[in-house]
């Protein structure tokens, strides 16, 4: 049976300047990641679509794989669809949002181990 999970991760103010490292807040800007088990591949929409790797080197895919390995599960063949609204390289946490989305997606698909 095909399964899918969609997760969202917010932008943060954690890297925007002095004081924000201890006073960070989530912002209403989101990256959305959908992971489907009925197909394989990688698709990026929105910000960074021409800059980010669209394969196993993508941070979402790497975090997904590492999570599977950490809990002792085989990495399933999946299709990632990423819709990015968080700007890259602007201190709004686009990398951390990608990593968290990959971790949460893997955890959900694996039944929350």
N, CA, C and O atoms as CSV, one atom per row, in Angstrom:
chain,resi,resn,atom,element,x,y,z
A,1,UNK,N,N,0.831,-1.168,0.000
A,1,UNK,CA,C,0.000,0.000,0.000
A,1,UNK,C,C,0.889,1.250,0.000
A,1,UNK,O,O,1.831,1.359,0.785
A,2,UNK,N,N,0.575,2.167,-0.879
A,2,UNK,CA,C,1.337,3.415,-0.938
A,2,UNK,C,C,0.990,4.277,0.268
A,2,UNK,O,O,-0.164,4.343,0.692
A,3,UNK,N,N,1.989,4.923,0.801
A,3,UNK,CA,C,1.804,5.840,1.919
A,3,UNK,C,C,2.472,7.146,1.585
A,3,UNK,O,O,3.412,7.198,0.792
A,4,UNK,N,N,1.985,8.188,2.191
A,4,UNK,CA,C,2.645,9.474,2.046
A,4,UNK,C,C,2.514,10.242,3.350
A,4,UNK,O,O,1.624,9.990,4.162
A,5,UNK,N,N,3.411,11.167,3.519
A,5,UNK,CA,C,3.374,12.047,4.672
A,5,UNK,C,C,3.794,13.427,4.192
A,5,UNK,O,O,4.684,13.562,3.352
A,6,UNK,N,N,3.147,14.441,4.730
A,6,UNK,CA,C,3.499,15.822,4.424
A,6,UNK,C,C,3.819,16.518,5.735
A,6,UNK,O,O,3.028,16.478,6.677
A,7,UNK,N,N,4.979,17.155,5.792
A,7,UNK,CA,C,5.399,17.880,6.990
A,7,UNK,C,C,5.766,19.300,6.619
A,7,UNK,O,O,6.135,19.575,5.477
A,8,UNK,N,N,5.665,20.200,7.578
A,8,UNK,CA,C,6.062,21.591,7.390
A,8,UNK,C,C,7.045,21.979,8.490
A,8,UNK,O,O,6.940,21.525,9.629
A,9,UNK,N,N,7.997,22.825,8.125
A,9,UNK,CA,C,8.957,23.354,9.093
A,9,UNK,C,C,9.027,24.872,8.914
A,9,UNK,O,O,9.120,25.356,7.786
A,10,UNK,N,N,8.983,25.624,10.013
A,10,UNK,CA,C,8.960,27.082,9.916
A,10,UNK,C,C,10.350,27.701,9.805
A,10,UNK,O,O,11.358,27.103,10.183
A,11,UNK,N,N,10.365,28.911,9.276
A,11,UNK,CA,C,11.569,29.735,9.337
A,11,UNK,C,C,11.742,30.183,10.783
A,11,UNK,O,O,10.789,30.176,11.562
A,12,UNK,N,N,12.963,30.572,11.135
A,12,UNK,CA,C,13.228,31.074,12.480
A,12,UNK,C,C,14.040,32.355,12.395
A,12,UNK,O,O,14.603,32.682,11.351
A,13,UNK,N,N,14.093,33.057,13.483
A,13,UNK,CA,C,14.915,34.263,13.532
A,13,UNK,C,C,16.258,33.997,14.194
A,13,UNK,O,O,16.980,34.943,14.509
A,14,UNK,N,N,16.608,32.747,14.410
A,14,UNK,CA,C,17.767,32.384,15.220
A,14,UNK,C,C,19.096,32.917,14.700
A,14,UNK,O,O,20.013,33.115,15.496
A,15,UNK,N,N,19.236,33.153,13.426
A,15,UNK,CA,C,20.529,33.605,12.889
A,15,UNK,C,C,20.500,35.037,12.357
A,15,UNK,O,O,21.372,35.415,11.575
A,16,UNK,N,N,19.536,35.822,12.756
A,16,UNK,CA,C,19.374,37.148,12.162
A,16,UNK,C,C,20.236,38.232,12.790
A,16,UNK,O,O,20.346,39.321,12.226
A,17,UNK,N,N,20.844,37.972,13.930
A,17,UNK,CA,C,21.698,39.006,14.487
A,17,UNK,C,C,21.898,38.844,15.976
A,17,UNK,O,O,21.436,37.866,16.565
A,18,UNK,N,N,22.598,39.815,16.606
A,18,UNK,CA,C,22.894,39.737,18.029
A,18,UNK,C,C,21.624,39.583,18.866
A,18,UNK,O,O,20.623,40.260,18.635
A,19,UNK,N,N,21.688,38.700,19.819
A,19,UNK,CA,C,20.554,38.497,20.712
A,19,UNK,C,C,19.560,37.473,20.222
A,19,UNK,O,O,18.863,36.849,21.022
A,20,UNK,N,N,19.485,37.290,18.906
A,20,UNK,CA,C,18.488,36.371,18.380
A,20,UNK,C,C,18.857,34.911,18.630
A,20,UNK,O,O,17.986,34.042,18.579
A,21,UNK,N,N,20.142,34.625,18.899
A,21,UNK,CA,C,20.520,33.246,19.187
A,21,UNK,C,C,19.864,32.743,20.462
A,21,UNK,O,O,19.672,31.538,20.622
A,22,UNK,N,N,19.519,33.638,21.365
A,22,UNK,CA,C,18.852,33.205,22.588
A,22,UNK,C,C,17.402,33.662,22.632
A,22,UNK,O,O,16.675,33.303,23.559
A,23,UNK,N,N,16.971,34.433,21.669
A,23,UNK,CA,C,15.604,34.955,21.657
A,23,UNK,C,C,14.878,34.556,20.374
A,23,UNK,O,O,13.954,35.253,19.956
A,24,UNK,N,N,15.273,33.451,19.742
A,24,UNK,CA,C,14.710,33.046,18.460
A,24,UNK,C,C,13.220,32.760,18.529
A,24,UNK,O,O,12.706,32.284,19.541
A,25,UNK,N,N,12.535,33.062,17.425
A,25,UNK,CA,C,11.108,32.783,17.315
A,25,UNK,C,C,10.826,32.134,15.963
A,25,UNK,O,O,11.563,32.339,14.999
A,26,UNK,N,N,9.760,31.356,15.904
A,26,UNK,CA,C,9.326,30.791,14.632
A,26,UNK,C,C,8.577,31.881,13.872
A,26,UNK,O,O,7.836,32.670,14.459
A,27,UNK,N,N,8.779,31.911,12.574
A,27,UNK,CA,C,8.118,32.892,11.716
A,27,UNK,C,C,7.076,32.193,10.856
A,27,UNK,O,O,7.117,30.973,10.699
A,28,UNK,N,N,6.155,32.945,10.306
A,28,UNK,CA,C,5.096,32.368,9.479
A,28,UNK,C,C,5.543,32.230,8.025
A,28,UNK,O,O,4.866,32.683,7.102
A,29,UNK,N,N,6.692,31.598,7.848
A,29,UNK,CA,C,7.234,31.237,6.534
A,29,UNK,C,C,7.589,29.760,6.655
A,29,UNK,O,O,8.270,29.372,7.604
A,30,UNK,N,N,7.141,28.925,5.714
A,30,UNK,CA,C,7.245,27.483,5.873
A,30,UNK,C,C,7.844,26.805,4.657
A,30,UNK,O,O,7.630,27.234,3.523
A,31,UNK,N,N,8.590,25.754,4.901
A,31,UNK,CA,C,8.953,24.790,3.861
A,31,UNK,C,C,8.067,23.574,4.070
A,31,UNK,O,O,7.848,23.141,5.201
A,32,UNK,N,N,7.562,23.030,2.977
A,32,UNK,CA,C,6.689,21.860,3.032
A,32,UNK,C,C,7.362,20.724,2.282
A,32,UNK,O,O,7.856,20.909,1.169
A,33,UNK,N,N,7.379,19.557,2.892
A,33,UNK,CA,C,7.975,18.372,2.272
A,33,UNK,C,C,6.935,17.260,2.264
A,33,UNK,O,O,6.363,16.911,3.297
A,34,UNK,N,N,6.704,16.715,1.078
A,34,UNK,CA,C,5.827,15.542,0.938
A,34,UNK,C,C,6.709,14.370,0.532
A,34,UNK,O,O,7.544,14.481,-0.365
A,35,UNK,N,N,6.506,13.243,1.211
A,35,UNK,CA,C,7.261,12.026,0.916
A,35,UNK,C,C,6.250,10.940,0.559
A,35,UNK,O,O,5.350,10.634,1.341
A,36,UNK,N,N,6.409,10.361,-0.633
A,36,UNK,CA,C,5.510,9.319,-1.123
A,36,UNK,C,C,6.273,8.021,-1.311
A,36,UNK,O,O,7.400,8.018,-1.807
A,37,UNK,N,N,5.649,6.912,-0.909
A,37,UNK,CA,C,6.304,5.613,-1.058
A,37,UNK,C,C,5.950,4.919,-2.370
A,37,UNK,O,O,6.488,3.850,-2.659
A,38,UNK,N,N,5.057,5.503,-3.171
A,38,UNK,CA,C,4.642,4.844,-4.408
A,38,UNK,C,C,5.448,5.296,-5.628
A,38,UNK,O,O,5.118,4.929,-6.756
A,39,UNK,N,N,6.491,6.083,-5.413
A,39,UNK,CA,C,7.331,6.569,-6.515
A,39,UNK,C,C,8.707,6.901,-5.968
A,39,UNK,O,O,8.919,6.892,-4.755
A,40,UNK,N,N,9.646,7.194,-6.863
A,40,UNK,CA,C,10.976,7.632,-6.445
A,40,UNK,C,C,11.319,8.914,-7.186
A,40,UNK,O,O,10.765,9.203,-8.247
A,41,UNK,N,N,12.231,9.669,-6.617
A,41,UNK,CA,C,12.685,10.895,-7.262
A,41,UNK,C,C,12.731,12.050,-6.292
A,41,UNK,O,O,12.538,11.893,-5.086
A,42,UNK,N,N,12.994,13.213,-6.853
A,42,UNK,CA,C,13.130,14.412,-6.031
A,42,UNK,C,C,12.686,15.607,-6.863
A,42,UNK,O,O,13.127,15.790,-7.997
A,43,UNK,N,N,11.810,16.412,-6.286
A,43,UNK,CA,C,11.272,17.574,-6.982
A,43,UNK,C,C,11.316,18.764,-6.029
A,43,UNK,O,O,10.945,18.640,-4.862
A,44,UNK,N,N,11.760,19.897,-6.514
A,44,UNK,CA,C,11.825,21.107,-5.690
A,44,UNK,C,C,11.026,22.206,-6.369
A,44,UNK,O,O,11.203,22.471,-7.558
A,45,UNK,N,N,10.148,22.841,-5.611
A,45,UNK,CA,C,9.371,23.986,-6.075
A,45,UNK,C,C,9.714,25.175,-5.190
A,45,UNK,O,O,10.089,25.000,-4.030
A,46,UNK,N,N,9.589,26.356,-5.717
A,46,UNK,CA,C,9.799,27.557,-4.923
A,46,UNK,C,C,11.260,27.964,-4.846
A,46,UNK,O,O,12.031,27.744,-5.780
A,47,UNK,N,N,11.626,28.554,-3.730
A,47,UNK,CA,C,12.961,29.112,-3.552
A,47,UNK,C,C,14.031,28.034,-3.564
A,47,UNK,O,O,13.865,26.984,-2.943
A,48,UNK,N,N,15.119,28.286,-4.261
A,48,UNK,CA,C,16.244,27.372,-4.306
A,48,UNK,C,C,16.114,26.246,-5.307
A,48,UNK,O,O,16.995,25.389,-5.377
A,49,UNK,N,N,15.049,26.218,-6.080
A,49,UNK,CA,C,14.841,25.083,-7.006
A,49,UNK,C,C,15.956,24.940,-8.025
A,49,UNK,O,O,16.214,23.837,-8.508
A,50,UNK,N,N,16.623,26.043,-8.360
A,50,UNK,CA,C,17.729,25.980,-9.312
A,50,UNK,C,C,19.088,25.884,-8.630
A,50,UNK,O,O,20.109,25.726,-9.300
A,51,UNK,N,N,19.109,25.979,-7.298
A,51,UNK,CA,C,20.369,25.983,-6.553
A,51,UNK,C,C,20.600,24.729,-5.719
A,51,UNK,O,O,21.742,24.311,-5.534
A,52,UNK,N,N,19.546,24.137,-5.224
A,52,UNK,CA,C,19.666,23.007,-4.306
A,52,UNK,C,C,19.798,21.689,-5.061
A,52,UNK,O,O,19.227,21.535,-6.141
A,53,UNK,N,N,20.545,20.738,-4.506
A,53,UNK,CA,C,20.629,19.417,-5.143
A,53,UNK,C,C,19.263,18.727,-5.102
A,53,UNK,O,O,18.536,18.820,-4.112
A,54,UNK,N,N,18.934,18.047,-6.173
A,54,UNK,CA,C,17.640,17.349,-6.235
A,54,UNK,C,C,17.885,15.846,-6.296
A,54,UNK,O,O,17.567,15.175,-7.277
A,55,UNK,N,N,18.455,15.354,-5.220
A,55,UNK,CA,C,18.775,13.939,-5.139
A,55,UNK,C,C,19.256,13.589,-3.756
A,55,UNK,O,O,18.917,14.278,-2.793
A,56,UNK,N,N,20.042,12.532,-3.630
A,56,UNK,CA,C,20.463,12.056,-2.311
A,56,UNK,C,C,21.345,13.040,-1.546
A,56,UNK,O,O,21.507,12.891,-0.334
A,57,UNK,N,N,21.917,14.035,-2.210
A,57,UNK,CA,C,22.736,15.033,-1.521
A,57,UNK,C,C,21.908,16.163,-0.920
A,57,UNK,O,O,22.446,16.996,-0.191
A,58,UNK,N,N,20.625,16.206,-1.209
A,58,UNK,CA,C,19.764,17.228,-0.636
A,58,UNK,C,C,19.659,16.989,0.863
A,58,UNK,O,O,19.603,15.843,1.308
A,59,UNK,N,N,19.632,18.059,1.640
A,59,UNK,CA,C,19.605,17.943,3.100
A,59,UNK,C,C,18.355,17.218,3.599
A,59,UNK,O,O,18.429,16.492,4.590
A,60,UNK,N,N,17.223,17.395,2.945
A,60,UNK,CA,C,16.012,16.671,3.335
A,60,UNK,C,C,16.240,15.170,3.193
A,60,UNK,O,O,15.934,14.400,4.103
A,61,UNK,N,N,16.780,14.758,2.044
A,61,UNK,CA,C,17.029,13.334,1.784
A,61,UNK,C,C,18.076,12.768,2.732
A,61,UNK,O,O,17.938,11.640,3.207
A,62,UNK,N,N,19.124,13.542,3.012
A,62,UNK,CA,C,20.167,13.068,3.924
A,62,UNK,C,C,19.623,12.882,5.332
A,62,UNK,O,O,19.923,11.882,5.985
A,63,UNK,N,N,18.823,13.840,5.809
A,63,UNK,CA,C,18.235,13.731,7.151
A,63,UNK,C,C,17.264,12.560,7.211
A,63,UNK,O,O,17.206,11.857,8.219
A,64,UNK,N,N,16.502,12.343,6.145
A,64,UNK,CA,C,15.584,11.210,6.065
A,64,UNK,C,C,16.362,9.899,6.169
A,64,UNK,O,O,15.997,9.013,6.941
A,65,UNK,N,N,17.423,9.784,5.397
A,65,UNK,CA,C,18.239,8.566,5.394
A,65,UNK,C,C,18.889,8.327,6.756
A,65,UNK,O,O,18.844,7.212,7.275
A,66,UNK,N,N,19.483,9.348,7.327
A,66,UNK,CA,C,20.144,9.196,8.625
A,66,UNK,C,C,19.161,8.798,9.724
A,66,UNK,O,O,19.507,8.031,10.623
A,67,UNK,N,N,17.948,9.315,9.652
A,67,UNK,CA,C,16.936,8.948,10.644
A,67,UNK,C,C,16.584,7.469,10.527
A,67,UNK,O,O,16.502,6.760,11.530
A,68,UNK,N,N,16.377,7.006,9.284
A,68,UNK,CA,C,16.088,5.578,9.073
A,68,UNK,C,C,17.217,4.720,9.625
A,68,UNK,O,O,16.974,3.740,10.329
A,69,UNK,N,N,18.442,5.088,9.303
A,69,UNK,CA,C,19.594,4.318,9.774
A,69,UNK,C,C,19.708,4.354,11.290
A,69,UNK,O,O,20.047,3.344,11.905
A,70,UNK,N,N,19.431,5.493,11.898
A,70,UNK,CA,C,19.552,5.646,13.351
A,70,UNK,C,C,18.595,4.718,14.102
A,70,UNK,O,O,18.924,4.218,15.178
A,71,UNK,N,N,17.410,4.493,13.530
A,71,UNK,CA,C,16.438,3.622,14.209
A,71,UNK,C,C,16.518,2.181,13.719
A,71,UNK,O,O,15.706,1.342,14.109
A,72,UNK,N,N,17.508,1.892,12.855
A,72,UNK,CA,C,17.740,0.529,12.412
A,72,UNK,C,C,16.783,0.019,11.352
A,72,UNK,O,O,16.571,-1.187,11.232
A,73,UNK,N,N,16.209,0.924,10.587
A,73,UNK,CA,C,15.277,0.551,9.522
A,73,UNK,C,C,15.931,0.748,8.157
A,73,UNK,O,O,16.769,1.633,7.983
A,74,UNK,N,N,15.543,-0.079,7.196
A,74,UNK,CA,C,16.008,0.101,5.821
A,74,UNK,C,C,15.431,1.405,5.283
A,74,UNK,O,O,14.294,1.766,5.588
A,75,UNK,N,N,16.219,2.099,4.489
A,75,UNK,CA,C,15.758,3.347,3.890
A,75,UNK,C,C,14.825,2.986,2.732
A,75,UNK,O,O,15.267,2.373,1.761
A,76,UNK,N,N,13.541,3.355,2.817
A,76,UNK,CA,C,12.618,2.993,1.751
A,76,UNK,C,C,12.839,3.849,0.500
A,76,UNK,O,O,13.334,4.973,0.579
A,77,UNK,N,N,12.465,3.298,-0.642
A,77,UNK,CA,C,12.479,4.074,-1.880
A,77,UNK,C,C,11.298,5.035,-1.820
A,77,UNK,O,O,10.155,4.611,-1.645
A,78,UNK,N,N,11.573,6.326,-1.965
A,78,UNK,CA,C,10.525,7.334,-1.836
A,78,UNK,C,C,10.713,8.444,-2.869
A,78,UNK,O,O,11.765,8.572,-3.496
A,79,UNK,N,N,9.670,9.227,-3.020
A,79,UNK,CA,C,9.721,10.438,-3.828
A,79,UNK,C,C,9.542,11.623,-2.893
A,79,UNK,O,O,8.584,11.673,-2.122
A,80,UNK,N,N,10.465,12.579,-2.961
A,80,UNK,CA,C,10.390,13.814,-2.181
A,80,UNK,C,C,9.847,14.924,-3.063
A,80,UNK,O,O,10.295,15.098,-4.197
A,81,UNK,N,N,8.890,15.670,-2.550
A,81,UNK,CA,C,8.422,16.882,-3.208
A,81,UNK,C,C,8.552,18.006,-2.195
A,81,UNK,O,O,7.840,18.037,-1.191
A,82,UNK,N,N,9.471,18.933,-2.468
A,82,UNK,CA,C,9.759,20.025,-1.541
A,82,UNK,C,C,9.226,21.337,-2.105
A,82,UNK,O,O,9.492,21.684,-3.256
A,83,UNK,N,N,8.478,22.052,-1.291
A,83,UNK,CA,C,8.004,23.383,-1.660
A,83,UNK,C,C,8.616,24.352,-0.664
A,83,UNK,O,O,8.246,24.379,0.510
A,84,UNK,N,N,9.560,25.148,-1.152
A,84,UNK,CA,C,10.358,26.008,-0.277
A,84,UNK,C,C,9.902,27.455,-0.332
A,84,UNK,O,O,9.856,28.070,-1.398
A,85,UNK,N,N,9.565,27.987,0.833
A,85,UNK,CA,C,9.233,29.404,0.973
A,85,UNK,C,C,10.288,30.152,1.784
A,85,UNK,O,O,10.318,31.383,1.778
A,86,UNK,N,N,11.152,29.415,2.479
A,86,UNK,CA,C,12.181,30.053,3.305
A,86,UNK,C,C,13.360,30.415,2.410
A,86,UNK,O,O,13.927,29.538,1.759
A,87,UNK,N,N,13.740,31.701,2.365
A,87,UNK,CA,C,14.877,32.107,1.537
A,87,UNK,C,C,16.177,31.450,1.998
A,87,UNK,O,O,16.398,31.249,3.192
A,88,UNK,N,N,17.031,31.120,1.032
A,88,UNK,CA,C,18.334,30.526,1.333
A,88,UNK,C,C,19.330,31.612,1.726
A,88,UNK,O,O,19.313,32.707,1.164
A,89,UNK,N,N,20.189,31.314,2.682
A,89,UNK,CA,C,21.294,32.198,3.036
A,89,UNK,C,C,20.896,33.544,3.588
A,89,UNK,O,O,21.643,34.510,3.438
A,90,UNK,N,N,19.749,33.640,4.220
A,90,UNK,CA,C,19.291,34.920,4.767
A,90,UNK,C,C,19.146,34.879,6.287
A,90,UNK,O,O,18.596,35.802,6.887
A,91,UNK,N,N,19.645,33.797,6.911
A,91,UNK,CA,C,19.569,33.700,8.361
A,91,UNK,C,C,18.209,33.310,8.889
A,91,UNK,O,O,17.913,33.541,10.062
A,92,UNK,N,N,17.364,32.718,8.040
A,92,UNK,CA,C,16.023,32.342,8.472
A,92,UNK,C,C,15.872,30.840,8.702
A,92,UNK,O,O,14.756,30.347,8.863
A,93,UNK,N,N,16.984,30.113,8.718
A,93,UNK,CA,C,16.950,28.705,9.091
A,93,UNK,C,C,16.493,27.750,8.006
A,93,UNK,O,O,15.876,26.729,8.312
A,94,UNK,N,N,16.777,28.050,6.748
A,94,UNK,CA,C,16.339,27.147,5.677
A,94,UNK,C,C,16.997,25.773,5.797
A,94,UNK,O,O,16.361,24.758,5.513
A,95,UNK,N,N,18.246,25.734,6.209
A,95,UNK,CA,C,18.926,24.438,6.372
A,95,UNK,C,C,18.340,23.639,7.523
A,95,UNK,O,O,18.115,22.436,7.392
A,96,UNK,N,N,18.093,24.293,8.645
A,96,UNK,CA,C,17.520,23.558,9.774
A,96,UNK,C,C,16.103,23.110,9.464
A,96,UNK,O,O,15.694,22.032,9.894
A,97,UNK,N,N,15.349,23.905,8.734
A,97,UNK,CA,C,13.996,23.498,8.345
A,97,UNK,C,C,14.044,22.266,7.454
A,97,UNK,O,O,13.217,21.366,7.599
A,98,UNK,N,N,15.004,22.214,6.533
A,98,UNK,CA,C,15.144,21.046,5.651
A,98,UNK,C,C,15.499,19.804,6.459
A,98,UNK,O,O,14.930,18.735,6.236
A,99,UNK,N,N,16.432,19.938,7.392
A,99,UNK,CA,C,16.839,18.795,8.207
A,99,UNK,C,C,15.688,18.300,9.073
A,99,UNK,O,O,15.440,17.096,9.144
A,100,UNK,N,N,14.990,19.206,9.726
A,100,UNK,CA,C,13.874,18.820,10.587
A,100,UNK,C,C,12.764,18.158,9.769
A,100,UNK,O,O,12.173,17.174,10.213
A,101,UNK,N,N,12.480,18.684,8.593
A,101,UNK,CA,C,11.438,18.091,7.743
A,101,UNK,C,C,11.812,16.658,7.355
A,101,UNK,O,O,10.955,15.774,7.370
A,102,UNK,N,N,13.068,16.422,7.010
A,102,UNK,CA,C,13.503,15.071,6.663
A,102,UNK,C,C,13.414,14.119,7.837
A,102,UNK,O,O,13.006,12.969,7.672
A,103,UNK,N,N,13.790,14.582,9.022
A,103,UNK,CA,C,13.727,13.752,10.229
A,103,UNK,C,C,12.279,13.413,10.578
A,103,UNK,O,O,11.953,12.252,10.825
A,104,UNK,N,N,11.423,14.411,10.596
A,104,UNK,CA,C,10.021,14.185,10.970
A,104,UNK,C,C,9.320,13.306,9.946
A,104,UNK,O,O,8.535,12.433,10.318
A,105,UNK,N,N,9.592,13.523,8.657
A,105,UNK,CA,C,8.973,12.693,7.613
A,105,UNK,C,C,9.369,11.232,7.766
A,105,UNK,O,O,8.519,10.345,7.688
A,106,UNK,N,N,10.656,10.977,7.983
A,106,UNK,CA,C,11.109,9.592,8.172
A,106,UNK,C,C,10.462,8.978,9.398
A,106,UNK,O,O,9.985,7.844,9.345
A,107,UNK,N,N,10.441,9.702,10.491
A,107,UNK,CA,C,9.855,9.200,11.720
A,107,UNK,C,C,8.383,8.840,11.516
A,107,UNK,O,O,7.936,7.793,11.984
A,108,UNK,N,N,7.639,9.681,10.837
A,108,UNK,CA,C,6.226,9.409,10.592
A,108,UNK,C,C,6.025,8.203,9.693
A,108,UNK,O,O,5.175,7.357,9.971
A,109,UNK,N,N,6.806,8.114,8.610
A,109,UNK,CA,C,6.654,6.967,7.706
A,109,UNK,C,C,7.031,5.658,8.376
A,109,UNK,O,O,6.505,4.603,8.023
A,110,UNK,N,N,7.932,5.720,9.331
A,110,UNK,CA,C,8.371,4.515,10.029
A,110,UNK,C,C,7.507,4.164,11.238
A,110,UNK,O,O,7.817,3.228,11.975
A,111,UNK,N,N,6.428,4.911,11.441
A,111,UNK,CA,C,5.528,4.618,12.560
A,111,UNK,C,C,5.955,5.212,13.881
A,111,UNK,O,O,5.588,4.705,14.941
A,112,UNK,N,N,6.729,6.283,13.830
A,112,UNK,CA,C,7.164,7.015,15.027
A,112,UNK,C,C,7.988,6.190,16.011
A,112,UNK,O,O,7.650,6.108,17.192
A,113,UNK,N,N,9.065,5.582,15.525
A,113,UNK,CA,C,9.882,4.799,16.456
A,113,UNK,C,C,10.641,5.666,17.428
A,113,UNK,O,O,11.373,5.152,18.274
